[in-house]
């Protein structure tokens, strides 16, 4: 990214950043973003923040509840699924300095699909391709936004 790691962090911590990273082909809304004390605080990146997303697939919807953890301000944070579509989901966001004016945005995702190996066999390739497409989009949006600010 063409900015320092701290600026990249600050971009992600602004209210509305997550909403701008939801691809237009995904039907997902952000229901809440609450501090560990229960206050609505969109964009807050600190341990214990709870984010509730509502993904929809046709007429079906569910609540995807994640909690932020391992927050190192300006460097990284993780969100772990507490309830949602995966058996397990951990997404680590890293903001790695390269020079004083450039950085790398690294998303590390660990997940397990429901139903064990049958779920992986049936949906694994589809989910992997969908995640790759979504994160390609997210990185493009972030880069374009940083270039125009």
Secondary structure, DSSP 4 states (H G I P E B T S, - for coil): --S-HHHHHHHHTSTTHHHHTS-TTS-EEEEEEE-TTS-B-TT--STT-EEEEEEEETTEEEEEEEEEEEEETTTEEEEEEEESSSSEEEEEEEEEESSSS-EEEEEEEEEE-TTHHHHHHHHHHHHHHHHHHHHHHHHHHHHHHHHH-
